Amino acid sequence: MQAPIKIDRRYAVFRGNWSAATTSLFNTWSAPDDNPGRHMFLYSPDRKKITEVAGEDAVLDMDGKTFQTDMNYETKHDAELGWSPDSSKYFVTWTKTGELGPWHMQVYAVDESGSREFPKVEQPARSDFERRVRRFPIDEELDSPEYNALWESDEYCEPYHVIGGRWLNGSKEILLSVLNRNTSDCRYMSEFNVYRVKATTGEILERFTARQAHKHFGGKYLPLIVR
């Protein structure tokens, strides 16, 4: 039997863990927490811009110039990046604390001066899901005298994760998911909705339940359904 090929994480380019439409910048999810010596180049679709990862930092190379970004292993742990089809933007899904989150998504424009953030793109969907989850009925399995006390002891947890999925309508829209955290003290643990939003403002254009979104878009851009 042929021995398995050993992949050097310092140079390997892998898809993101949340979405197949992204690329993992630091390759640290479910791996040792540091990746010294990592050096990776991720080209934009037009091949004119490069996200270069060198050790714990990611910079933007363009037109022979290097621009600093706010993407690094310290502040954006486990970051995964998705370039827009026209190479004018990218989104980053990231966490400060590792796999358990909380996870966030930010969107950036790219031009001759480097990159700049479109602020709070994740917020409209996060706020919408928080309102909706508080209107959900009691879980069926807890709707009995035997288990009512468990329901009462749990709380409506603030939606914990916002995850970038993929670009839609060219580079105008983003598909993102908003999830409750996966802990037993939360009502509707791991429940999520999926949103189609404007890439620059986060304005909600369409909302899907988890099952509707999986049926419509497929699962490779979305969190797993566990409920």
LINPEDA-V647903 format. One record per helix or strand of 3 or more residues. SS is the DSSP state (H for helix, E for strand). FROM is the first residue (numbers start at 1). TO is the last residue. If there is no record, write none. Layout:
SS|FROM|TO ; SS|FROM|TO
This chain:
E|39|43 ; E|49|54 ; E|57|62 ; E|65|72 ; E|77|83 ; E|89|95 ; E|103|111 ; E|114|118 ; H|123|133 ; H|140|142 ; H|148|153 ; E|161|168 ; E|173|179 ; E|192|198 ; E|204|209 ; H|210|217 ; H|219|221
